[in-house]
């Protein structure tokens, strides 16, 4: 069984490198132990019968199937995991040392996504959930016209969100003063992730005699908080996909137009490194492709994830350790920024 896997691994490695069907001669040259060409051909026929390899043409070599890729990836990750060379780690460390220090979380994630796209020659989709760790520092209510008011929500990360509110009546100075004081007393210092619908309902009830008058403004504050805390999806390195001959251009366009749908795919990254192959997911629009995902934290909370998108014929042995190392570095830097804010 071990010999069969070594032969299978050599076929997949060589196919990933060349993109051409692999014959027994090429396999023999790659193996680190003596074995006859006849034995290799027999093992290749057995692997094909089991559904791990495909035979594109009568006289051609073999190529891995989706089932074959899945077996190759899972065995590599579970039984024979790879790590980056020290020189590769130093290259990533050098990148992070240049952007660490005076940065905000969103810029860090965006810069890291761009660097990962360059290193892997793939497209990178990333989610940023760090905004939900922001704390509300101030809420203001500003009258701008007859029955028109602007709500300002300011967070610890410097985000300022506003919402124009049109009421069916004018607020008195007393009502405005009460509302502003009430909001800052109950929301200032509160984490955006903790502003639930239940909490807003409790606040509405606490408005007492002002409930009917001020509830529309309270709902606007809740909507602003949700907007700030919303998961953000970024895509970098799109041109890397267009340069890949294995991928259909019309499928790539569909992929780029539906970036928000990646949010659901990236949610699976929160259980570690995951590899999704095109035909295995109905929601993944590019058939001959794969997406490798990994997550990063801020403190002990999930802060976001990366997804490396490329053809199915990716160098998984290199890219998976890249994602793991990037995710670890992101977690360290985001957690340091979290400590500095405390």
Secondary structure as UniProt FT lines:
FT   HELIX           2..18
FT   HELIX           24..30
FT   HELIX           37..49
FT   TURN            50..51
FT   STRAND          53..54
FT   TURN            58..59
FT   STRAND          62..64
FT   HELIX           66..78
FT   HELIX           86..99
FT   HELIX           105..120
FT   STRAND          123..128
FT   HELIX           130..133
FT   STRAND          135..145
FT   TURN            146..147
FT   STRAND          148..155
FT   TURN            156..157
FT   STRAND          160..166
FT   HELIX           173..187
FT   TURN            188..189
FT   HELIX           192..194
FT   HELIX           197..206
FT   HELIX           208..210
FT   HELIX           211..229
FT   STRAND          232..236
FT   HELIX           238..242
FT   TURN            245..246
FT   HELIX           249..257
FT   HELIX           259..261
FT   HELIX           262..267
FT   HELIX           268..271
FT   STRAND          274..277
FT   HELIX           278..280
FT   TURN            282..283
FT   TURN            287..288
FT   STRAND          289..298
FT   TURN            299..300
FT   STRAND          301..311
FT   HELIX           316..341
//
